[in-house]
Amino acid sequence: MKKILILSLLFLTTNSFSQYYKDYDWSKNPKTHLLSAEENKESSIAILKKNIVEYKQSALTNEIRVFETTHNIIRVNDDAGISRHNQIYIPMYRVKNLKGIKARTISKDGKITNLDENNIKQIENVEEYGDFQIFAIEGTEIGSEVEVLYTVEKEFSPFGNETLQSDYPIKRFEMVFITNGLEGDIKTYNTTQKFERTYLEGVLVKELVLTDILPIIEEDYATAGANKIYAAYQCFGNPNITQDLLWGNTVGNVAQGFFPEQIEESVINEIRTNVLPEEKEYSDYEKVARVDNYIKSNFTVVENRNPQLEEIDYILKNRTSSDFGILKAYAHFIKAMAIDYEIVVTANRFEHRFDPEFYNPNALRAFLIYIPSLKQYISPDRIDYRLSEAPSNILGNNGLFINKDIEYYFAKITQSDPDYSRIKRIMDINFSEDFDQVTVDENQEYYGHWGVQNRAFMALAIGQQKADFEDYLTGSGIEDKKVVKLELENTDMNQTEYNLPYIVKSTIESSALLEEAGDSYIFQVGKVIGTQSELYQERERIHPIEMQYPNKYNYTITVDIPDGYKLEGLESLQINKRLEIEGNLLCKFESDYEIKNDKIVITIEEVYSVNEFPKENYEEFRQVINAASDFNKAVILFSSEE
């Protein structure tokens, strides 16, 4: 009987951990694959990329183990391709065991060179990425294929992500998700393809097959990182876990300490002494702005796993916290002022699009504090921002909003003030008596995100960076520019007035803006607005269009007309490009002029009323963007009337 029991236990243990990856292998007789002429022009191309993620629970201990298998076959077609793929890095983050590594190269003549396992090395603490196993691929030559197959056992986590796109083309990508009866799900992003239920080796799995995946391409006005094709998955030992339960648990965990029932006496004293020291009525905006200013000026946020950095007593006493703990300091100060607030959990929109329908902790990396009565946000981890609209890396993403009653809702993080970010520039331009020098007196007002960024840059930049920024503020791209005057106002990062403009007053002189043409002079008036970006389109647009934030530009340029001269070429000052959809103006560039007495007055209005534009309207959007560059090339010909 004892022998039967032992044998049964051995069988049960073995059967409990019979994994699909153990039977998966590469071809015993590999050959290089046939590629098209276009595919052979690529530096490298993946013939196959395959990921297998398998969860398996022990029938004896209920332990859940996680195995991830990677199988890649890459063709290298030139030296750049060889350089990209001749060294393999295996990340060891959360890896318990490396179950096996196989690698080989297959030359175009069929010669096979296998990995020498003695060449595998471990490197530790690679920046913030942790440890890696690395090895060089031997025998790599132009036209050869590099094949790598390995499996790792990872520490259990019910959540994971797999990127299904790279910076080189992929002919075929396969992903297999195996839960072995455990409750789980997987979802794809940025592709219409979905995982399908099927059977492999008699096991029910979810499988995805993608073909002809284009490389990730960087484009202007795009969030390429967030647009990558990827899959997010979940797998639990408990069959009763739902998306609502996951969000509810997150809300409960996040809310701890963020909505205190009692306020520390030290907070009340600091408010009386340092935050609101004057005996007067403060508006809610000024109260919250002063809290934001005070905390960012007096508390330090450090990257450290010390748990004390999340304890409010320690934070208030030492004025030091983690990026998570600092939220508790804000909560105490704001609640002490009896102002309602909400905690917002979201993600950097350039990295992840927050999905309320599928819980993914990797997309929950950013926190804001929302003040409903003001429709404004505090960005605790942004030293450059103060109480304002949401910062540009968050604006437009969805978020999880948690209120004082520990209730939550999902909403898109939008800009409440449509005119929040704008630039107003007024220029007065005159010429020297002998027409060899231009003087530009200018007054600029930067509002919203422009003001925030300018204050921070001038406060934090040093050396050449600061010099380059001063060049930008006084008209970049003017070759022999001499800055006669540069005065800045409202430069303090700590502001208590809503959307106070950052003001720049300057005077510059330049001869390069004038060109003599016989008895006439060519004035390069367009250059006074500074260098402008320009969009070129050599291929079909890949990404949806996303700007940093909605914004507006209003310029008034007044040019003195010297006695005895007439003007020609004024048609270059008249530009009208716009993008409208169903009667709604999304963006425009409009410039015009009028002559008043002895002056020509040029007006420019450039408007981007939203920060997201349909990809289908890229050409119209491009024309609006390029209109500013076209104006930058505008000239006026001053001809003698004699």
PyMOL commands that set and color helices and strands:
alter all, ss='L'
color gray80, all
select helices_A, chain A and resi 2-16+20-23+39-41+79-85+117-119+243-255+265-275+284-298+307-310+312-318+326-336+361-363+449-460+463-473+525-529+570-573+615-632
alter helices_A, ss='H'
color red, helices_A
select strands_A, chain A and resi 44-57+64-76+87-91+95-106+112-114+121-123+132-136+145-154+159-163+170-178+183-189+196-200+203-213+230-236+300-301+320-321+342-346+366-371+376-378+398-402+408-412+422-431+438-446+482-489+502-510+514-517+520-523+545-546+551-560+565-568+575-581+584-596+599-608+612-613+636-640
alter strands_A, ss='S'
color yellow, strands_A
deselect
rebuild
show_as cartoon
